[in-house]
Amino acid sequence: MALFRRRQSEQRTLATLDLRPFVPLSTIAPATALQNGDVYACVRVLADSAASCPLVTYRRLEDGNRRRVTNRTAELLRAPAEGTTQAAFVSTAMAHLLLWGNAYLGKYRGPDGRVEQLLPIAPDRVQVERRHGRVVFTVSDDRGHQSEHGLDDIVHVKALSTDGLVGLSPIRQMRHTLELNFATREASTALFKNSARPSGILKVQGNTGDEQIEALKQKWQAKHGGDQAGGIAVLTGEIDFTAISMSADDAEFVSARKLSATEVARAFRIPPWLIGAEDGGSMTYSNTEQQMLSFAVLSLQPWLRSIEQALSADRDLYTASTFCEFLIDGLLRADSKTRAEVYRIALDPVSGWLRRDEVRRLENLEPETANDFSTAVAGLSTNGAVIA
């Protein structure tokens, strides 16, 4: 008798499942979190850096190279909608990703069916689910009306995701860090409202009712609190006031604030010094350049790559041979002396990889004319220099 019996039939094909995203409960909403100074600084750093990188359209060539093209989609990205620039479009999409973990880009079509405008949709107005293998977006307007759309109408850019349907909100995932940050700010604000010192104890002689005690407390606050804090207290009757002191260790709000700001920067994965927080090390010219390289590659580029691939995969915008890409070279631009040394090596006639016109284009200079080139050759030849 066989130990294992073979089944007559096996179901190996995955069934199409309906899926709705799990939204964890959070006490801090994205809009509330943006009112926090540290969160706002982190979002501004990433959103502004992304907005400063041009979004360019390319075409893949048969030899594996690519060529920059100007077509309808390139013009659409240059001006996504009336009164909207590319920088504003990218900045808004980045802010949505950083706060909600999702960016929804609505495709608004003209009478001919082609996409004429591309605008971000507020993430809190969109619900996503998968029905019978297809992604369905339910969008709510200002009047509470709902409409259902598919990928033909919306480009969905996701942050880190655990279900493949929606991205995780960075704000919700770091809610404990933000709650500590908010608590530290509230404690600091309450302390400094009392002239950076705690209140004291009012001792009332004899039997006094709760209403009388509350009235004495309010009278004391009105006379010696607020703008009058720090003045001379005058007591009448059988009342004694004892001040409460605070130790230096308990008043370490400055250190707590620094640590909280560093934690928020770490959650957004940006160097703390970019938002004015301390990272425990000294900054020099050399390591600042390396930190900027690390910021561009590890912090900014993953977000930009998500936007690039979501747009390039949409067949209403791009064909299989075209795609878009952010140019982050401007963020990594070296100083003039370093660039001149790199260009000198790049123009070497044997081992170089650039031409003079390419160098001028990188430096945002006008194309060189034949007379300019002849003059440069004559000037360099008299000095015995070698040109490309």
N, C-alpha and C positions, 0 to 999 in steps of 0.2 A: 504494500500500500504506500503510495507516495506521501511524503511529508507535506508537500505544498500542492494544492490543486489550482490549476489555472482557471481564471475566470473566463466565462464564455464571451463576455463583451466588456470593454473598458471605455470609460468616458475620459478622454485626454484633452478635449477642447475646453478652454476656459469659457465659462458662461459670462454673458454680458451682465454686469451688476449695476444696479442703481446706487448712486453714492451721493451723500450729502456731507459737507465738511463738518468736523467737530470744532466748535468755537469755545475755547476755554473761558471760564468766567474771569473777569478782571475788574479790579476796583479803579483802574486808571484808564480813561479813554484816550485815544490818540490826540484828540483836540485839546484835552486837558494837559497831556504830557508835553505838548508843544509850548505851553505856557511856562514850562520849567526852563530856566536860563541855560542849563547844561545841555538839555535835549535840543533846544532850539539852536544852540551853537553847533552841535554835531550835525544836525540836519542841514544847516546852512553850509557847513564846510563841504559835505558830500554833494548837495544839490548844486551849489555854485560851481564846484569843480567840474561836475558833469556838464553843466550848461556851458562852460567855457571850452569844451572839446567839440569841434565841428563833427557833425554826423554826415558822412560822405557816402555816395552810392558808387559801387564798382561793378564791373562786368568781368567774369572769369574768361580767360583766353584759353585756347586749345593747348598752348605750350605750358600751362600751369601758372602763368603770370596773371595779372589783373590790370584793368585800365579804368581810370576814373571816367564816369559818364554823366551826362546831363540829360535826364529824361523826365517824364511826368512825375514820377515818384520823387526824384531828387528835388524838383521844384515844390512838390507838396511838403516835403520835410523842411525845406527852406522857409516856407510860410504855411504851416499846417492849417491855419484858419484865418479868417479876417481879423486883423488886429492882434494876431498871435505870432510871435517870432519863434525860431527854433530853440533859442535859449530858454524862453519862458515855457515852451512845451516840454523840453527835457527836464527842466527844474521841477515842474509840477509832477511829472511822472516819477522822478526820483523821490520827491517828498511823499508821495503816496506809497511807494515801495518801503521807505524807511519807517513810516508810521503805521501803515496797515498791512504791509507785506504783499500787497497786490496793487497793480496799476491796470486800469481798464481804459483802453483807447477806443473811443467810438468812431466808426467809419461812416461819415455822412455822405451820401451819394447824390449826384445830380440827376437830371431827367434822363440822361443816357445810361445811367446805372454805374458810372465810374465814380470812384471815391474822389470827392472834391475837398473835403475837410476831414481833419483828424484831430480830435479833441479828447483830453482826459475826462473821465467820468468819476465823480466822487465815489470812492470805494464803499462808503457806508450806505450807498443807495443800491448796491449790487449784491445779489445773492447768487451763488454758483452751485450747481448740482449736475450730476451725470445721469441721464435717462436713456436707457436702451443703447448705451454706448456713445451717446452724443452729449456734448457739453451744452448746458442751457443756462443763460444768464437772465435773471429776473431783475429788471431795473424799475425803481420807484421814482416818480417825479415829485415836484413840490406839492402837488395837490393830492398825493396818495395813490395816484393811478399807477398800475403796474403793467409792464409789457415784457414779453419774453423774446430773447434774441439768441442767435447762435454765433459761431465763429465767423460767419459771413458779415456780421455787423460790429463785432468787438474783437480787438486784439488784446489778449490777456498776458500780462507780464507778471511772473510769480517770483517771489523771494524763495528762501529755503522752505521746502515743503516736505511733509511726512506722508501725505496721501496722494500727491501728484495732481491734485485738483485745485487747491488754493495754497497760497504761501502763508507762512507763519508770520504773525505780526511781531516785529522786534519789540514793540512797546509791551505787548502782553507777555512775551517771554521773559522780559527783564523787569517784571512788575515789582518784584521784591527789592531790587536795587533802586527803582524809582520811588517806592514807598519810603525807603530809608532816606533818600534824597529829600523828599517832601517833608518828612518828619524833622530832619535836621534844619531845614529852612524855617519851618514853623516855630521850632524851639528857639532859633536865633532871633526871629522877629519878635516873639513874645518877650524874650529877655531884654532886647534893646528898647522895647516900648516902655520898660520899667527902668530906664536909664542904666542898662547893663548890670542890674543887680536885682535880686529877688525881693519880694515884699517881706513884711515882718508880721508880728503877732500883736493884736490889740487885746489887752487884758482888761476886762470890765469887772469891777468889784461888785459883790452881792449877786442876788438872783435877778437875772435879766432875761426877758423872753426873746424868742427867736426873731420876732418882728423888730424889737428894739436893737438887737445885735445887727441885723441886716441894715437898719437905718443908720447905725453908727458906721458901718463899713462903707456904705454909699457916701456918707458925708465925708469920711476920711479920703476916699478916692477922689471926690470932687474938689477937695481943698488942697490935697497934697500929692495927687497923681497927675499924670499927663504932662502938660507944659509946666506945672508947678513942681514937678519931681526934682529932688535935689535941694529944695529949699529948707527952711527951718520949720519944724513941726511944732505946733502949739496945742497943748492938750488942756482941757478943763474938766473938772469933775474927777471922779474916781476911775480914771482910765490910764493904763500904762501901755506903752508901745515898746516892743522888743524886736530889733532888727535881726534878720537871719542872714548870715554870711554864707558865701559859697567858696569852696576850695578851688585852688587853681586847676587841679586835675579834673574837677567836674565842669569847669568853664572852658574846656578845650574845644570850643565850637569851630575855631579856625582850622584845626587839624582834621576835625570830622568833615568839614566842608570840602577840604582839599581831597580827602580820601573818597568822598562821595562823587565829586566831579571826575576823578580818575576812573572810578568804577563805571560811570556812564560812558566815558570815552572808550573804555575797554569793551563794553557791550556793543558799541557801534563799530568797534575795531578800527579806531583812528588813533594816531599818536596824541597823547594827552596835551602836549604843548600847543597843538593846533587850536585848542579851545581855552588856552590859558591855564590848564591844570598842570600839576607837577608830576613828572614821571620818575623822579628819584635820581636822575643823571644830569650832567652838565651838557649844555648845547654848544657846539662849535660849528664853524662853517662846514667842515668836512662831514660830520655826522648829521647835520641838518639836510645836506644833499642826499645822503643815504636814506634818511627817514622819509624824505619826499618821494624817493624811488619806491620805498616800501609802501608808502601810502597809495601811490598810483597803482602799483601792481597787486597788492594784497587787499586794500580797502575799496578802492574805486573801481578797478577794472572788472571784478565779478559782477557788480551791479550793471555796468555798461554792457557787459557781454550778454546779460539777460535781456536787456532792451534790444540789442542788435539782433539776436537770434529770434526773438518774438516777432520783430518787424520783418526780417528777411524770410521767415517761414510763411508769411501771409502771402498767398498767391494773388490777392487783389492788388498788392503793392509791388511785389517782386516776382520775377520769373525764376526758373531753376538756375539760370546762369548769371543772375544779378543778386547783389546783397548790399547791405549797408554796414558801416564800421565807424566807430568813433576814433578820432585822431587825438591821442593823448601826448603826442610829442611836445606840444607846447608846455605841458606841465613839467616835463623833464628837461626843458631847455637849459643848457649850461650857460655859463658866463661867456662874454665875448672872447676872452683869451683862449678858453678851452675850445670853443667852437672854431676859432681860427686854426688851432692846431689840428683839430679833426679834419677840417676841410683841406688843409695842406697835405695830409696823408691821403685823403680820399681823392685828391686830384693828381696823385702820382701817376705818371704815364705807364708804369709797369704794374704796380700792385693796387692802384686806385680803383674806385668803383663809381665815381661821380663825374659828371661833366660840369663845365662852368655855368651853363644855363640852369642845371639842376641846383647848383649851390645858390645861385641868385634867386631861384624860386623859393628855396627854403628860407632865405633871408627876406622874403617879401620885397624883392627888388624887381625893377622893370627888366624885360629881356634885353640882352646886350646886342647892340647893332654891330654891323661889320666894321664901321669906323672906330667904334669904341674898342672892339677886339684888336684891331690893327695897332691902335695907340698903346694898348696894354702890352702887346707883344714887343713893340719897339722899346718900351720903357723897361721891360723885364730883360730883354736881350742885352741892353747896355750894362746891366749889372751881372750878367752871366748866369741868370737864374733859368731854371728849367720849368717850362709850363706844360700844361696838358693840352 
